[in-house]
Amino acid sequence: MRNVAADYPPLFGRYLATIDPDVGVVVEVVRREEASTPVAHRKVAFCVSGAIGYRVVADEHALSSISIDLERRLVTKHVAAYSEFGILEREVDWLRRLAASGIAPPLRSATADRLFLDYVGEPVRRGNLPSDWPVQAEAILAALTSHGCAHNDIKCDNLTVADGKIHLIDYGWATPIGQAIPAHWPHGIGRQHRLGVHRFDDRAAIFAALGSAERGEVDRSVVMGHNPT
């Protein structure tokens, strides 16, 4: 379902065309000042003075909320939970290490609770999955290996597509390859495609995630808990 204003600018129309119709996301186009009321699981778009963007408004269990300015291709990520695990600092560190790799979103700047990143597209779904995704998956894995990075949380929501290119995002739970996962970390990390609690295989995960997108069986994100299931 999409409820959009009749006079939205062409830029936002092109954005709507990138959304997989099977997702069923409700998108509302409103003035920026009207987009501040939290609504669970909804993308709220705002139009003001010619600038187009949208805010992904998550529920109270979400790790972060996202605001995207499509005109400036700027993502503002507010980390709202799990700060005690150092996820923002860890993501900043890995984004800087991977800056030249071409697989991660370029980091513009960071504050104590926010990241400012280049926009690198929408989460992968059947409607935007590139036909050469296996080749791109191998390139992502090669880059991770060359930088000694284990992502540990690869899923469709952490793989985005823009102009036919796949990026891997969200490095808050990444670790150096071979390093043990701290026992106190949440047990829900990587739940969609992991081998077990705190046991990850990025190769298996990325092919499972992209394969699920190809089949239209997207691995929806789930709330992470502290206890194993």
PyMOL CGO cylinders between C-alpha atoms (Angstrom):
from pymol import cmd
from pymol.cgo import CYLINDER

trace = [
    CYLINDER, 0.00, 0.00, 0.00, 1.33, 3.44, -0.88, 0.3, 1, 1, 1, 1, 1, 1,
    CYLINDER, 1.33, 3.44, -0.88, -0.31, 6.73, 0.03, 0.3, 1, 1, 1, 1, 1, 1,
    CYLINDER, -0.31, 6.73, 0.03, 1.52, 9.49, -1.81, 0.3, 1, 1, 1, 1, 1, 1,
    CYLINDER, 1.52, 9.49, -1.81, 0.77, 13.11, -2.62, 0.3, 1, 1, 1, 1, 1, 1,
    CYLINDER, 0.77, 13.11, -2.62, -0.18, 13.86, -6.20, 0.3, 1, 1, 1, 1, 1, 1,
    CYLINDER, -0.18, 13.86, -6.20, 2.45, 16.57, -6.55, 0.3, 1, 1, 1, 1, 1, 1,
    CYLINDER, 2.45, 16.57, -6.55, 5.55, 14.79, -5.26, 0.3, 1, 1, 1, 1, 1, 1,
    CYLINDER, 5.55, 14.79, -5.26, 8.72, 15.71, -7.17, 0.3, 1, 1, 1, 1, 1, 1,
    CYLINDER, 8.72, 15.71, -7.17, 10.22, 13.43, -9.84, 0.3, 1, 1, 1, 1, 1, 1,
    CYLINDER, 10.22, 13.43, -9.84, 13.16, 12.51, -7.58, 0.3, 1, 1, 1, 1, 1, 1,
    CYLINDER, 13.16, 12.51, -7.58, 10.83, 10.89, -5.09, 0.3, 1, 1, 1, 1, 1, 1,
    CYLINDER, 10.83, 10.89, -5.09, 8.93, 9.21, -7.88, 0.3, 1, 1, 1, 1, 1, 1,
    CYLINDER, 8.93, 9.21, -7.88, 12.16, 7.60, -9.04, 0.3, 1, 1, 1, 1, 1, 1,
    CYLINDER, 12.16, 7.60, -9.04, 12.79, 6.47, -5.46, 0.3, 1, 1, 1, 1, 1, 1,
    CYLINDER, 12.79, 6.47, -5.46, 9.35, 4.83, -5.28, 0.3, 1, 1, 1, 1, 1, 1,
    CYLINDER, 9.35, 4.83, -5.28, 10.18, 2.95, -8.46, 0.3, 1, 1, 1, 1, 1, 1,
    CYLINDER, 10.18, 2.95, -8.46, 13.12, 1.26, -6.70, 0.3, 1, 1, 1, 1, 1, 1,
    CYLINDER, 13.12, 1.26, -6.70, 10.96, -0.27, -3.97, 0.3, 1, 1, 1, 1, 1, 1,
    CYLINDER, 10.96, -0.27, -3.97, 10.06, -3.90, -4.50, 0.3, 1, 1, 1, 1, 1, 1,
    CYLINDER, 10.06, -3.90, -4.50, 6.24, -3.98, -4.85, 0.3, 1, 1, 1, 1, 1, 1,
    CYLINDER, 6.24, -3.98, -4.85, 6.18, -7.20, -2.83, 0.3, 1, 1, 1, 1, 1, 1,
    CYLINDER, 6.18, -7.20, -2.83, 7.47, -5.42, 0.27, 0.3, 1, 1, 1, 1, 1, 1,
    CYLINDER, 7.47, -5.42, 0.27, 4.13, -3.78, 1.04, 0.3, 1, 1, 1, 1, 1, 1,
    CYLINDER, 4.13, -3.78, 1.04, 5.67, -0.85, 2.90, 0.3, 1, 1, 1, 1, 1, 1,
    CYLINDER, 5.67, -0.85, 2.90, 3.40, 2.08, 3.66, 0.3, 1, 1, 1, 1, 1, 1,
    CYLINDER, 3.40, 2.08, 3.66, 5.00, 5.29, 2.42, 0.3, 1, 1, 1, 1, 1, 1,
    CYLINDER, 5.00, 5.29, 2.42, 3.49, 8.61, 3.42, 0.3, 1, 1, 1, 1, 1, 1,
    CYLINDER, 3.49, 8.61, 3.42, 4.56, 11.90, 1.89, 0.3, 1, 1, 1, 1, 1, 1,
    CYLINDER, 4.56, 11.90, 1.89, 4.15, 14.71, 4.39, 0.3, 1, 1, 1, 1, 1, 1,
    CYLINDER, 4.15, 14.71, 4.39, 5.80, 17.97, 5.39, 0.3, 1, 1, 1, 1, 1, 1,
    CYLINDER, 5.80, 17.97, 5.39, 8.98, 17.51, 7.40, 0.3, 1, 1, 1, 1, 1, 1,
    CYLINDER, 8.98, 17.51, 7.40, 7.42, 18.92, 10.57, 0.3, 1, 1, 1, 1, 1, 1,
    CYLINDER, 7.42, 18.92, 10.57, 4.63, 16.34, 10.30, 0.3, 1, 1, 1, 1, 1, 1,
    CYLINDER, 4.63, 16.34, 10.30, 7.06, 13.42, 10.04, 0.3, 1, 1, 1, 1, 1, 1,
    CYLINDER, 7.06, 13.42, 10.04, 8.13, 13.45, 13.67, 0.3, 1, 1, 1, 1, 1, 1,
    CYLINDER, 8.13, 13.45, 13.67, 5.45, 11.22, 15.19, 0.3, 1, 1, 1, 1, 1, 1,
    CYLINDER, 5.45, 11.22, 15.19, 6.80, 7.66, 15.56, 0.3, 1, 1, 1, 1, 1, 1,
    CYLINDER, 6.80, 7.66, 15.56, 4.79, 5.03, 13.71, 0.3, 1, 1, 1, 1, 1, 1,
    CYLINDER, 4.79, 5.03, 13.71, 5.95, 1.44, 13.98, 0.3, 1, 1, 1, 1, 1, 1,
    CYLINDER, 5.95, 1.44, 13.98, 7.31, -0.23, 10.85, 0.3, 1, 1, 1, 1, 1, 1,
    CYLINDER, 7.31, -0.23, 10.85, 6.61, 2.67, 8.51, 0.3, 1, 1, 1, 1, 1, 1,
    CYLINDER, 6.61, 2.67, 8.51, 8.66, 4.75, 6.12, 0.3, 1, 1, 1, 1, 1, 1,
    CYLINDER, 8.66, 4.75, 6.12, 7.66, 8.39, 6.42, 0.3, 1, 1, 1, 1, 1, 1,
    CYLINDER, 7.66, 8.39, 6.42, 8.70, 10.55, 3.50, 0.3, 1, 1, 1, 1, 1, 1,
    CYLINDER, 8.70, 10.55, 3.50, 8.95, 14.29, 3.79, 0.3, 1, 1, 1, 1, 1, 1,
    CYLINDER, 8.95, 14.29, 3.79, 8.94, 17.06, 1.18, 0.3, 1, 1, 1, 1, 1, 1,
    CYLINDER, 8.94, 17.06, 1.18, 10.05, 20.56, 2.07, 0.3, 1, 1, 1, 1, 1, 1,
    CYLINDER, 10.05, 20.56, 2.07, 11.52, 23.36, -0.04, 0.3, 1, 1, 1, 1, 1, 1,
    CYLINDER, 11.52, 23.36, -0.04, 12.28, 20.96, -2.84, 0.3, 1, 1, 1, 1, 1, 1,
    CYLINDER, 12.28, 20.96, -2.84, 14.31, 18.61, -0.65, 0.3, 1, 1, 1, 1, 1, 1,
    CYLINDER, 14.31, 18.61, -0.65, 13.15, 15.01, -0.70, 0.3, 1, 1, 1, 1, 1, 1,
    CYLINDER, 13.15, 15.01, -0.70, 13.86, 12.40, 1.91, 0.3, 1, 1, 1, 1, 1, 1,
    CYLINDER, 13.86, 12.40, 1.91, 12.29, 9.83, 4.12, 0.3, 1, 1, 1, 1, 1, 1,
    CYLINDER, 12.29, 9.83, 4.12, 12.59, 8.64, 7.66, 0.3, 1, 1, 1, 1, 1, 1,
    CYLINDER, 12.59, 8.64, 7.66, 12.45, 4.96, 8.55, 0.3, 1, 1, 1, 1, 1, 1,
    CYLINDER, 12.45, 4.96, 8.55, 10.54, 5.04, 11.81, 0.3, 1, 1, 1, 1, 1, 1,
    CYLINDER, 10.54, 5.04, 11.81, 11.16, 1.85, 13.76, 0.3, 1, 1, 1, 1, 1, 1,
    CYLINDER, 11.16, 1.85, 13.76, 9.53, 0.46, 16.85, 0.3, 1, 1, 1, 1, 1, 1,
    CYLINDER, 9.53, 0.46, 16.85, 10.94, 0.59, 20.36, 0.3, 1, 1, 1, 1, 1, 1,
    CYLINDER, 10.94, 0.59, 20.36, 12.97, -2.60, 19.84, 0.3, 1, 1, 1, 1, 1, 1,
    CYLINDER, 12.97, -2.60, 19.84, 15.01, -1.22, 16.95, 0.3, 1, 1, 1, 1, 1, 1,
    CYLINDER, 15.01, -1.22, 16.95, 18.76, -0.72, 17.20, 0.3, 1, 1, 1, 1, 1, 1,
    CYLINDER, 18.76, -0.72, 17.20, 18.66, 2.46, 15.14, 0.3, 1, 1, 1, 1, 1, 1,
    CYLINDER, 18.66, 2.46, 15.14, 16.46, 4.82, 13.20, 0.3, 1, 1, 1, 1, 1, 1,
    CYLINDER, 16.46, 4.82, 13.20, 17.33, 6.10, 9.75, 0.3, 1, 1, 1, 1, 1, 1,
    CYLINDER, 17.33, 6.10, 9.75, 16.66, 9.38, 7.97, 0.3, 1, 1, 1, 1, 1, 1,
    CYLINDER, 16.66, 9.38, 7.97, 17.56, 9.64, 4.30, 0.3, 1, 1, 1, 1, 1, 1,
    CYLINDER, 17.56, 9.64, 4.30, 17.88, 12.81, 2.24, 0.3, 1, 1, 1, 1, 1, 1,
    CYLINDER, 17.88, 12.81, 2.24, 17.58, 11.61, -1.35, 0.3, 1, 1, 1, 1, 1, 1,
    CYLINDER, 17.58, 11.61, -1.35, 18.56, 14.96, -2.82, 0.3, 1, 1, 1, 1, 1, 1,
    CYLINDER, 18.56, 14.96, -2.82, 21.89, 15.06, -0.96, 0.3, 1, 1, 1, 1, 1, 1,
    CYLINDER, 21.89, 15.06, -0.96, 22.15, 11.24, -0.95, 0.3, 1, 1, 1, 1, 1, 1,
    CYLINDER, 22.15, 11.24, -0.95, 22.79, 11.47, 2.78, 0.3, 1, 1, 1, 1, 1, 1,
    CYLINDER, 22.79, 11.47, 2.78, 21.87, 8.86, 5.39, 0.3, 1, 1, 1, 1, 1, 1,
    CYLINDER, 21.87, 8.86, 5.39, 21.66, 9.87, 9.04, 0.3, 1, 1, 1, 1, 1, 1,
    CYLINDER, 21.66, 9.87, 9.04, 21.71, 6.83, 11.31, 0.3, 1, 1, 1, 1, 1, 1,
    CYLINDER, 21.71, 6.83, 11.31, 20.79, 7.34, 14.95, 0.3, 1, 1, 1, 1, 1, 1,
    CYLINDER, 20.79, 7.34, 14.95, 21.96, 4.45, 17.12, 0.3, 1, 1, 1, 1, 1, 1,
    CYLINDER, 21.96, 4.45, 17.12, 19.25, 4.04, 19.73, 0.3, 1, 1, 1, 1, 1, 1,
    CYLINDER, 19.25, 4.04, 19.73, 20.14, 0.83, 21.55, 0.3, 1, 1, 1, 1, 1, 1,
    CYLINDER, 20.14, 0.83, 21.55, 22.96, -1.52, 22.52, 0.3, 1, 1, 1, 1, 1, 1,
    CYLINDER, 22.96, -1.52, 22.52, 25.43, 1.33, 22.92, 0.3, 1, 1, 1, 1, 1, 1,
    CYLINDER, 25.43, 1.33, 22.92, 26.91, -0.65, 25.82, 0.3, 1, 1, 1, 1, 1, 1,
    CYLINDER, 26.91, -0.65, 25.82, 28.32, -3.07, 23.23, 0.3, 1, 1, 1, 1, 1, 1,
    CYLINDER, 28.32, -3.07, 23.23, 30.15, -0.31, 21.37, 0.3, 1, 1, 1, 1, 1, 1,
    CYLINDER, 30.15, -0.31, 21.37, 28.32, -0.90, 18.11, 0.3, 1, 1, 1, 1, 1, 1,
    CYLINDER, 28.32, -0.90, 18.11, 28.64, 2.68, 16.85, 0.3, 1, 1, 1, 1, 1, 1,
    CYLINDER, 28.64, 2.68, 16.85, 32.36, 2.93, 17.59, 0.3, 1, 1, 1, 1, 1, 1,
    CYLINDER, 32.36, 2.93, 17.59, 32.93, -0.48, 16.03, 0.3, 1, 1, 1, 1, 1, 1,
    CYLINDER, 32.93, -0.48, 16.03, 31.00, 0.47, 12.89, 0.3, 1, 1, 1, 1, 1, 1,
    CYLINDER, 31.00, 0.47, 12.89, 32.96, 3.71, 12.51, 0.3, 1, 1, 1, 1, 1, 1,
    CYLINDER, 32.96, 3.71, 12.51, 36.22, 1.76, 12.80, 0.3, 1, 1, 1, 1, 1, 1,
    CYLINDER, 36.22, 1.76, 12.80, 35.25, -0.79, 10.15, 0.3, 1, 1, 1, 1, 1, 1,
    CYLINDER, 35.25, -0.79, 10.15, 33.81, 1.80, 7.78, 0.3, 1, 1, 1, 1, 1, 1,
    CYLINDER, 33.81, 1.80, 7.78, 37.12, 3.64, 7.91, 0.3, 1, 1, 1, 1, 1, 1,
    CYLINDER, 37.12, 3.64, 7.91, 39.09, 0.46, 7.30, 0.3, 1, 1, 1, 1, 1, 1,
    CYLINDER, 39.09, 0.46, 7.30, 36.83, -0.47, 4.37, 0.3, 1, 1, 1, 1, 1, 1,
    CYLINDER, 36.83, -0.47, 4.37, 36.69, 3.04, 2.90, 0.3, 1, 1, 1, 1, 1, 1,
    CYLINDER, 36.69, 3.04, 2.90, 38.60, 2.10, -0.25, 0.3, 1, 1, 1, 1, 1, 1,
    CYLINDER, 38.60, 2.10, -0.25, 36.99, -1.31, -0.70, 0.3, 1, 1, 1, 1, 1, 1,
    CYLINDER, 36.99, -1.31, -0.70, 33.88, -0.17, -2.57, 0.3, 1, 1, 1, 1, 1, 1,
    CYLINDER, 33.88, -0.17, -2.57, 31.62, -2.53, -0.63, 0.3, 1, 1, 1, 1, 1, 1,
    CYLINDER, 31.62, -2.53, -0.63, 30.66, -0.34, 2.36, 0.3, 1, 1, 1, 1, 1, 1,
    CYLINDER, 30.66, -0.34, 2.36, 28.84, 3.01, 2.49, 0.3, 1, 1, 1, 1, 1, 1,
    CYLINDER, 28.84, 3.01, 2.49, 31.28, 5.92, 2.64, 0.3, 1, 1, 1, 1, 1, 1,
    CYLINDER, 31.28, 5.92, 2.64, 31.30, 7.54, 6.09, 0.3, 1, 1, 1, 1, 1, 1,
    CYLINDER, 31.30, 7.54, 6.09, 30.96, 11.33, 5.97, 0.3, 1, 1, 1, 1, 1, 1,
    CYLINDER, 30.96, 11.33, 5.97, 31.16, 11.99, 9.71, 0.3, 1, 1, 1, 1, 1, 1,
    CYLINDER, 31.16, 11.99, 9.71, 30.09, 10.69, 13.11, 0.3, 1, 1, 1, 1, 1, 1,
    CYLINDER, 30.09, 10.69, 13.11, 28.99, 11.97, 16.51, 0.3, 1, 1, 1, 1, 1, 1,
    CYLINDER, 28.99, 11.97, 16.51, 28.49, 10.18, 19.83, 0.3, 1, 1, 1, 1, 1, 1,
    CYLINDER, 28.49, 10.18, 19.83, 25.20, 8.64, 18.69, 0.3, 1, 1, 1, 1, 1, 1,
    CYLINDER, 25.20, 8.64, 18.69, 24.89, 9.29, 14.93, 0.3, 1, 1, 1, 1, 1, 1,
    CYLINDER, 24.89, 9.29, 14.93, 26.56, 8.30, 11.70, 0.3, 1, 1, 1, 1, 1, 1,
    CYLINDER, 26.56, 8.30, 11.70, 26.35, 10.36, 8.51, 0.3, 1, 1, 1, 1, 1, 1,
    CYLINDER, 26.35, 10.36, 8.51, 26.78, 8.15, 5.48, 0.3, 1, 1, 1, 1, 1, 1,
    CYLINDER, 26.78, 8.15, 5.48, 26.45, 8.17, 1.71, 0.3, 1, 1, 1, 1, 1, 1,
    CYLINDER, 26.45, 8.17, 1.71, 23.15, 6.72, 0.51, 0.3, 1, 1, 1, 1, 1, 1,
    CYLINDER, 23.15, 6.72, 0.51, 23.84, 3.36, -1.15, 0.3, 1, 1, 1, 1, 1, 1,
    CYLINDER, 23.84, 3.36, -1.15, 20.34, 2.24, -2.02, 0.3, 1, 1, 1, 1, 1, 1,
    CYLINDER, 20.34, 2.24, -2.02, 17.52, 0.17, -0.65, 0.3, 1, 1, 1, 1, 1, 1,
    CYLINDER, 17.52, 0.17, -0.65, 17.63, -3.29, 0.98, 0.3, 1, 1, 1, 1, 1, 1,
    CYLINDER, 17.63, -3.29, 0.98, 17.91, -6.07, -1.56, 0.3, 1, 1, 1, 1, 1, 1,
    CYLINDER, 17.91, -6.07, -1.56, 14.67, -7.65, -2.67, 0.3, 1, 1, 1, 1, 1, 1,
    CYLINDER, 14.67, -7.65, -2.67, 13.58, -9.66, -5.70, 0.3, 1, 1, 1, 1, 1, 1,
    CYLINDER, 13.58, -9.66, -5.70, 12.63, -6.45, -7.54, 0.3, 1, 1, 1, 1, 1, 1,
    CYLINDER, 12.63, -6.45, -7.54, 16.07, -4.81, -7.32, 0.3, 1, 1, 1, 1, 1, 1,
    CYLINDER, 16.07, -4.81, -7.32, 18.42, -7.82, -7.16, 0.3, 1, 1, 1, 1, 1, 1,
    CYLINDER, 18.42, -7.82, -7.16, 21.11, -7.53, -9.89, 0.3, 1, 1, 1, 1, 1, 1,
    CYLINDER, 21.11, -7.53, -9.89, 21.39, -10.52, -12.21, 0.3, 1, 1, 1, 1, 1, 1,
    CYLINDER, 21.39, -10.52, -12.21, 25.13, -10.78, -11.49, 0.3, 1, 1, 1, 1, 1, 1,
    CYLINDER, 25.13, -10.78, -11.49, 24.61, -11.02, -7.73, 0.3, 1, 1, 1, 1, 1, 1,
    CYLINDER, 24.61, -11.02, -7.73, 26.79, -14.15, -7.33, 0.3, 1, 1, 1, 1, 1, 1,
    CYLINDER, 26.79, -14.15, -7.33, 29.75, -12.27, -8.84, 0.3, 1, 1, 1, 1, 1, 1,
    CYLINDER, 29.75, -12.27, -8.84, 29.11, -9.27, -6.60, 0.3, 1, 1, 1, 1, 1, 1,
    CYLINDER, 29.11, -9.27, -6.60, 28.77, -11.54, -3.56, 0.3, 1, 1, 1, 1, 1, 1,
    CYLINDER, 28.77, -11.54, -3.56, 32.21, -13.00, -4.27, 0.3, 1, 1, 1, 1, 1, 1,
    CYLINDER, 32.21, -13.00, -4.27, 33.65, -9.49, -4.59, 0.3, 1, 1, 1, 1, 1, 1,
    CYLINDER, 33.65, -9.49, -4.59, 32.19, -8.51, -1.22, 0.3, 1, 1, 1, 1, 1, 1,
    CYLINDER, 32.19, -8.51, -1.22, 33.59, -11.63, 0.41, 0.3, 1, 1, 1, 1, 1, 1,
    CYLINDER, 33.59, -11.63, 0.41, 37.01, -11.02, -1.14, 0.3, 1, 1, 1, 1, 1, 1,
    CYLINDER, 37.01, -11.02, -1.14, 37.05, -7.45, 0.19, 0.3, 1, 1, 1, 1, 1, 1,
    CYLINDER, 37.05, -7.45, 0.19, 36.04, -8.58, 3.67, 0.3, 1, 1, 1, 1, 1, 1,
    CYLINDER, 36.04, -8.58, 3.67, 38.80, -11.19, 3.66, 0.3, 1, 1, 1, 1, 1, 1,
    CYLINDER, 38.80, -11.19, 3.66, 41.46, -8.78, 2.41, 0.3, 1, 1, 1, 1, 1, 1,
    CYLINDER, 41.46, -8.78, 2.41, 40.58, -6.38, 5.25, 0.3, 1, 1, 1, 1, 1, 1,
    CYLINDER, 40.58, -6.38, 5.25, 40.38, -9.14, 7.87, 0.3, 1, 1, 1, 1, 1, 1,
    CYLINDER, 40.38, -9.14, 7.87, 36.71, -8.43, 8.57, 0.3, 1, 1, 1, 1, 1, 1,
    CYLINDER, 36.71, -8.43, 8.57, 34.03, -10.89, 9.65, 0.3, 1, 1, 1, 1, 1, 1,
    CYLINDER, 34.03, -10.89, 9.65, 30.67, -9.10, 9.32, 0.3, 1, 1, 1, 1, 1, 1,
    CYLINDER, 30.67, -9.10, 9.32, 28.67, -11.62, 11.39, 0.3, 1, 1, 1, 1, 1, 1,
    CYLINDER, 28.67, -11.62, 11.39, 25.22, -10.20, 10.54, 0.3, 1, 1, 1, 1, 1, 1,
    CYLINDER, 25.22, -10.20, 10.54, 24.69, -10.59, 6.80, 0.3, 1, 1, 1, 1, 1, 1,
    CYLINDER, 24.69, -10.59, 6.80, 21.02, -10.59, 5.79, 0.3, 1, 1, 1, 1, 1, 1,
    CYLINDER, 21.02, -10.59, 5.79, 18.86, -8.93, 3.14, 0.3, 1, 1, 1, 1, 1, 1,
    CYLINDER, 18.86, -8.93, 3.14, 18.29, -5.82, 5.24, 0.3, 1, 1, 1, 1, 1, 1,
    CYLINDER, 18.29, -5.82, 5.24, 22.08, -5.33, 5.46, 0.3, 1, 1, 1, 1, 1, 1,
    CYLINDER, 22.08, -5.33, 5.46, 22.60, -5.69, 1.70, 0.3, 1, 1, 1, 1, 1, 1,
    CYLINDER, 22.60, -5.69, 1.70, 21.53, -2.65, -0.31, 0.3, 1, 1, 1, 1, 1, 1,
    CYLINDER, 21.53, -2.65, -0.31, 21.32, -2.00, -4.03, 0.3, 1, 1, 1, 1, 1, 1,
    CYLINDER, 21.32, -2.00, -4.03, 21.82, 1.26, -5.91, 0.3, 1, 1, 1, 1, 1, 1,
    CYLINDER, 21.82, 1.26, -5.91, 22.33, 1.51, -9.68, 0.3, 1, 1, 1, 1, 1, 1,
    CYLINDER, 22.33, 1.51, -9.68, 22.85, -2.23, -9.91, 0.3, 1, 1, 1, 1, 1, 1,
    CYLINDER, 22.85, -2.23, -9.91, 25.59, -2.37, -7.27, 0.3, 1, 1, 1, 1, 1, 1,
    CYLINDER, 25.59, -2.37, -7.27, 25.31, -4.28, -4.00, 0.3, 1, 1, 1, 1, 1, 1,
    CYLINDER, 25.31, -4.28, -4.00, 26.74, -2.81, -0.80, 0.3, 1, 1, 1, 1, 1, 1,
    CYLINDER, 26.74, -2.81, -0.80, 27.10, -4.43, 2.60, 0.3, 1, 1, 1, 1, 1, 1,
    CYLINDER, 27.10, -4.43, 2.60, 26.05, -2.15, 5.47, 0.3, 1, 1, 1, 1, 1, 1,
    CYLINDER, 26.05, -2.15, 5.47, 25.80, -2.21, 9.28, 0.3, 1, 1, 1, 1, 1, 1,
    CYLINDER, 25.80, -2.21, 9.28, 29.17, -3.23, 10.74, 0.3, 1, 1, 1, 1, 1, 1,
    CYLINDER, 29.17, -3.23, 10.74, 28.23, -2.82, 14.40, 0.3, 1, 1, 1, 1, 1, 1,
    CYLINDER, 28.23, -2.82, 14.40, 28.77, -6.53, 15.14, 0.3, 1, 1, 1, 1, 1, 1,
    CYLINDER, 28.77, -6.53, 15.14, 31.78, -7.06, 12.88, 0.3, 1, 1, 1, 1, 1, 1,
    CYLINDER, 31.78, -7.06, 12.88, 34.97, -8.53, 14.30, 0.3, 1, 1, 1, 1, 1, 1,
    CYLINDER, 34.97, -8.53, 14.30, 38.45, -9.36, 13.04, 0.3, 1, 1, 1, 1, 1, 1,
    CYLINDER, 38.45, -9.36, 13.04, 38.42, -12.70, 11.26, 0.3, 1, 1, 1, 1, 1, 1,
    CYLINDER, 38.42, -12.70, 11.26, 39.10, -15.50, 13.72, 0.3, 1, 1, 1, 1, 1, 1,
    CYLINDER, 39.10, -15.50, 13.72, 38.33, -13.47, 16.83, 0.3, 1, 1, 1, 1, 1, 1,
    CYLINDER, 38.33, -13.47, 16.83, 35.91, -15.10, 19.25, 0.3, 1, 1, 1, 1, 1, 1,
    CYLINDER, 35.91, -15.10, 19.25, 32.56, -13.40, 19.73, 0.3, 1, 1, 1, 1, 1, 1,
    CYLINDER, 32.56, -13.40, 19.73, 32.30, -11.99, 23.27, 0.3, 1, 1, 1, 1, 1, 1,
    CYLINDER, 32.30, -11.99, 23.27, 30.00, -14.21, 25.32, 0.3, 1, 1, 1, 1, 1, 1,
    CYLINDER, 30.00, -14.21, 25.32, 28.01, -11.25, 26.63, 0.3, 1, 1, 1, 1, 1, 1,
    CYLINDER, 28.01, -11.25, 26.63, 26.96, -10.07, 23.16, 0.3, 1, 1, 1, 1, 1, 1,
    CYLINDER, 26.96, -10.07, 23.16, 23.25, -10.56, 22.29, 0.3, 1, 1, 1, 1, 1, 1,
    CYLINDER, 23.25, -10.56, 22.29, 22.40, -14.10, 21.24, 0.3, 1, 1, 1, 1, 1, 1,
    CYLINDER, 22.40, -14.10, 21.24, 20.20, -12.94, 18.37, 0.3, 1, 1, 1, 1, 1, 1,
    CYLINDER, 20.20, -12.94, 18.37, 23.00, -11.56, 16.19, 0.3, 1, 1, 1, 1, 1, 1,
    CYLINDER, 23.00, -11.56, 16.19, 22.90, -12.96, 12.66, 0.3, 1, 1, 1, 1, 1, 1,
    CYLINDER, 22.90, -12.96, 12.66, 19.91, -15.13, 13.48, 0.3, 1, 1, 1, 1, 1, 1,
    CYLINDER, 19.91, -15.13, 13.48, 18.71, -15.40, 9.88, 0.3, 1, 1, 1, 1, 1, 1,
    CYLINDER, 18.71, -15.40, 9.88, 21.72, -17.24, 8.43, 0.3, 1, 1, 1, 1, 1, 1,
    CYLINDER, 21.72, -17.24, 8.43, 24.08, -18.17, 11.23, 0.3, 1, 1, 1, 1, 1, 1,
    CYLINDER, 24.08, -18.17, 11.23, 25.47, -21.61, 12.04, 0.3, 1, 1, 1, 1, 1, 1,
    CYLINDER, 25.47, -21.61, 12.04, 24.45, -21.24, 15.69, 0.3, 1, 1, 1, 1, 1, 1,
    CYLINDER, 24.45, -21.24, 15.69, 24.54, -18.74, 18.54, 0.3, 1, 1, 1, 1, 1, 1,
    CYLINDER, 24.54, -18.74, 18.54, 27.68, -16.62, 18.01, 0.3, 1, 1, 1, 1, 1, 1,
    CYLINDER, 27.68, -16.62, 18.01, 28.77, -18.90, 15.15, 0.3, 1, 1, 1, 1, 1, 1,
    CYLINDER, 28.77, -18.90, 15.15, 28.89, -17.18, 11.76, 0.3, 1, 1, 1, 1, 1, 1,
    CYLINDER, 28.89, -17.18, 11.76, 29.94, -17.89, 8.19, 0.3, 1, 1, 1, 1, 1, 1,
    CYLINDER, 29.94, -17.89, 8.19, 29.79, -14.78, 6.00, 0.3, 1, 1, 1, 1, 1, 1,
    CYLINDER, 29.79, -14.78, 6.00, 30.05, -16.82, 2.78, 0.3, 1, 1, 1, 1, 1, 1,
    CYLINDER, 30.05, -16.82, 2.78, 27.12, -19.04, 3.65, 0.3, 1, 1, 1, 1, 1, 1,
    CYLINDER, 27.12, -19.04, 3.65, 25.13, -16.06, 4.92, 0.3, 1, 1, 1, 1, 1, 1,
    CYLINDER, 25.13, -16.06, 4.92, 25.51, -13.81, 1.88, 0.3, 1, 1, 1, 1, 1, 1,
    CYLINDER, 25.51, -13.81, 1.88, 24.58, -16.55, -0.58, 0.3, 1, 1, 1, 1, 1, 1,
    CYLINDER, 24.58, -16.55, -0.58, 21.64, -17.60, 1.59, 0.3, 1, 1, 1, 1, 1, 1,
    CYLINDER, 21.64, -17.60, 1.59, 20.42, -14.00, 1.88, 0.3, 1, 1, 1, 1, 1, 1,
    CYLINDER, 20.42, -14.00, 1.88, 20.73, -13.13, -1.79, 0.3, 1, 1, 1, 1, 1, 1,
    CYLINDER, 20.73, -13.13, -1.79, 19.27, -16.49, -2.76, 0.3, 1, 1, 1, 1, 1, 1,
    CYLINDER, 19.27, -16.49, -2.76, 16.25, -15.77, -0.57, 0.3, 1, 1, 1, 1, 1, 1,
    CYLINDER, 16.25, -15.77, -0.57, 15.82, -12.40, -2.30, 0.3, 1, 1, 1, 1, 1, 1,
    CYLINDER, 15.82, -12.40, -2.30, 15.95, -14.09, -5.71, 0.3, 1, 1, 1, 1, 1, 1,
    CYLINDER, 15.95, -14.09, -5.71, 13.19, -16.49, -4.61, 0.3, 1, 1, 1, 1, 1, 1,
    CYLINDER, 13.19, -16.49, -4.61, 11.13, -13.69, -3.09, 0.3, 1, 1, 1, 1, 1, 1,
    CYLINDER, 11.13, -13.69, -3.09, 11.55, -15.25, 0.35, 0.3, 1, 1, 1, 1, 1, 1,
    CYLINDER, 11.55, -15.25, 0.35, 13.23, -12.34, 2.08, 0.3, 1, 1, 1, 1, 1, 1,
    CYLINDER, 13.23, -12.34, 2.08, 14.76, -13.02, 5.48, 0.3, 1, 1, 1, 1, 1, 1,
    CYLINDER, 14.76, -13.02, 5.48, 12.90, -10.33, 7.42, 0.3, 1, 1, 1, 1, 1, 1,
    CYLINDER, 12.90, -10.33, 7.42, 14.80, -8.76, 10.30, 0.3, 1, 1, 1, 1, 1, 1,
    CYLINDER, 14.80, -8.76, 10.30, 13.89, -9.97, 13.77, 0.3, 1, 1, 1, 1, 1, 1,
    CYLINDER, 13.89, -9.97, 13.77, 14.26, -8.47, 17.20, 0.3, 1, 1, 1, 1, 1, 1,
    CYLINDER, 14.26, -8.47, 17.20, 17.51, -9.54, 18.83, 0.3, 1, 1, 1, 1, 1, 1,
    CYLINDER, 17.51, -9.54, 18.83, 17.32, -11.04, 22.29, 0.3, 1, 1, 1, 1, 1, 1,
    CYLINDER, 17.32, -11.04, 22.29, 19.93, -11.73, 24.93, 0.3, 1, 1, 1, 1, 1, 1,
    CYLINDER, 19.93, -11.73, 24.93, 18.92, -15.37, 25.30, 0.3, 1, 1, 1, 1, 1, 1,
    CYLINDER, 18.92, -15.37, 25.30, 19.39, -18.16, 22.77, 0.3, 1, 1, 1, 1, 1, 1,
    CYLINDER, 19.39, -18.16, 22.77, 16.35, -19.81, 21.19, 0.3, 1, 1, 1, 1, 1, 1,
]
cmd.load_cgo(trace, "trace")
